[in-house]
């Protein structure tokens, strides 16, 4: 299972009047991500490999969440950094393009192939 959350949600600055500071938003993101991974683990069991994708400004936060899961004994959650090099972001409103989807797919396939999934 591959999880890639937050890329578009956090692509703009916090505006005046929003109830967040950069720190509180990051903490809420990590907390929600942790809760979501726990729900996935509960639903799909310990035998399911979960790849958490980190990219952009929240990559370090995803990595922290994965490390906490690993430190708690869940070695089935893996971190993968989505490197934006070579991507053109020519999809609507800077989303990934068909070209980008192919590049990401190739990179992710290589990463997953190297995991001890037992497939």
Secondary structure, 3 states (H helix, E strand, C coil): CEECCCCCCCCCCCCCCCCCCHHHHHHHHHHHHHHHHHHHHHHHCCCCCEEEEECHHHHHHHHHHHHHHHHCCCCCEEEEECCCCCCCCCCHHHCCCHHHHHHHHHHHHHHHHCCCCCC
